[in-house]
C-alpha cells in the first residue's frame, strides 16, 4: 500500500521518477521498484516525502491567501515557487 501512496505523492508534487531519484539520492530504477512494491521504501524517505507534501499544501494555501489579500499575481507566484523549492530541497 505504501508504494501506491509514494507514487501518488510524487505525482502530486509534479516530480518525474528521475527527479525524485535525484532528490532522494537513489537511481530511477529504485524509485520504480519502490512504486511497484518490489522494494521496501525506507522510513526516512517516506517521512521526507510527507514533509514535502505538507510544505506543498502550505505553499498553495499561502498563495491563495496572498491573492485574496490583493498581492500581485507575479509576486505571489514568486513566493510560491521559492517556497516549493525550499520544501523540495528539504530546507
C-alpha angles and dihedrals in degrees: 000000000000090000091061092047091050092051092047092048092050091051092047088057090051093241123150117218088253094054092044088052090054092048094049095040096241137107124272088246089058090054089049092050091048090052093045091051094240093115126041115244112234114247093237090055092051089049092049092050089051091052090050091051092048090049090048092052091046092050091051091050091049090051093053091046091050092052091047089053094054101261112154114259093239092052092046091049091050091053091047093051093048091049093050092048090051091048094049092046089053095241 
